[in-house]
Amino acid sequence: MDEGLSKLLLRALGQRIRELRTERGYSQEGFADECGVHRTFMGTIERGESNLSFQNIAKVATTLGVPLSGLFAGLESKAQGLAARSVPAAVRKPKKTR
């Protein structure tokens, strides 16, 4: 798997977890406590900076009350959307300097 794709999928998973968490009324800190992980770790999860173990994925799904398939629902399309919004630095217009 392309490293860029795996990073996009991690970001998409983090966004999905954040969406489900907020729908259920959890603060990030309260949700981390319920999952049994540190609050700063939960932040890295939601930003797509942490590659979660299966055990942590299962904890998150259980705490959210969703099956694993529900946690992963739509991640590929969400990652594609993130990719479409990401413009590589080489394509961006350079800033004008004077």
C-alpha positions as CSV (number, residue, x, y, z in Angstrom):
1,M,0.0,0.0,0.0
2,D,1.2,3.5,-0.9
3,E,2.4,5.4,2.2
4,G,0.4,8.4,1.2
5,L,-2.8,6.3,0.9
6,S,-2.3,4.8,4.4
7,K,-1.8,8.3,5.9
8,L,-5.0,9.4,4.2
9,L,-6.9,6.4,5.6
10,L,-5.6,7.1,9.1
11,R,-6.8,10.7,8.8
12,A,-10.1,9.5,7.5
13,L,-10.4,7.0,10.4
14,G,-9.6,9.8,12.9
15,Q,-12.2,12.0,11.4
16,R,-14.8,9.2,11.6
17,I,-13.9,8.6,15.2
18,R,-14.3,12.3,16.0
19,E,-17.6,12.5,14.2
20,L,-19.0,9.5,16.1
21,R,-17.6,10.7,19.4
22,T,-19.2,14.2,19.1
23,E,-22.5,12.7,17.9
24,R,-22.6,10.7,21.1
25,G,-21.8,13.8,23.2
26,Y,-18.4,12.8,24.5
27,S,-15.6,15.3,25.1
28,Q,-12.3,14.1,23.7
29,E,-11.0,13.7,27.3
30,G,-14.1,11.8,28.5
31,F,-14.0,9.5,25.5
32,A,-10.3,8.8,26.0
33,D,-11.1,7.9,29.7
34,E,-13.9,5.6,28.6
35,C,-11.6,3.9,26.1
36,G,-8.8,3.5,28.6
37,V,-6.3,5.6,26.7
38,H,-4.5,8.8,27.5
39,R,-6.3,12.0,26.3
40,T,-3.2,13.1,24.2
41,F,-3.2,9.7,22.5
42,M,-6.8,10.2,21.5
43,G,-5.9,13.6,20.0
44,T,-3.2,11.9,17.8
45,I,-5.8,9.3,16.8
46,E,-8.3,11.9,15.7
47,R,-5.7,13.8,13.8
48,G,-4.6,10.6,12.0
49,E,-1.2,10.7,13.5
50,S,-1.3,7.3,15.3
51,N,-1.4,3.9,13.7
52,L,-3.8,2.2,16.1
53,S,-3.4,-1.4,17.2
54,F,-6.4,-3.7,16.7
55,Q,-7.0,-3.7,20.4
56,N,-7.4,0.1,20.4
57,I,-9.6,0.0,17.4
58,A,-11.8,-2.6,19.2
59,K,-11.9,-0.4,22.3
60,V,-12.9,2.6,20.3
61,A,-15.7,0.8,18.5
62,T,-17.0,-0.8,21.7
63,T,-17.1,2.5,23.5
64,L,-18.9,4.2,20.6
65,G,-21.3,1.3,20.5
66,V,-20.7,0.5,16.8
67,P,-19.5,-2.7,15.1
68,L,-16.1,-2.6,13.6
69,S,-17.6,-2.5,10.1
70,G,-19.5,0.7,11.2
71,L,-16.3,2.3,12.4
72,F,-14.7,1.7,9.0
73,A,-17.8,2.5,6.9
74,G,-17.0,5.0,4.1
75,L,-13.3,5.4,4.9
76,E,-12.1,4.9,1.4
77,S,-14.4,7.6,0.0
78,K,-13.5,9.9,2.9
79,A,-9.8,9.3,2.1
80,Q,-10.4,10.1,-1.6
81,G,-12.0,13.3,-0.6
82,L,-9.0,14.2,1.6
83,A,-6.7,13.4,-1.3
84,A,-8.7,15.7,-3.6
85,R,-8.4,18.6,-1.2
86,S,-4.7,18.1,-0.7
87,V,-2.7,19.9,-3.3
88,P,0.9,18.9,-3.6
89,A,3.4,21.6,-2.8
90,A,4.9,21.4,-6.3
91,V,1.5,22.3,-7.8
92,R,0.8,25.3,-5.6
93,K,1.5,28.7,-6.9
94,P,4.6,30.2,-5.4
95,K,4.1,33.3,-3.2
96,K,5.2,36.5,-4.8
97,T,8.1,38.1,-3.1
98,R,9.2,41.7,-3.5
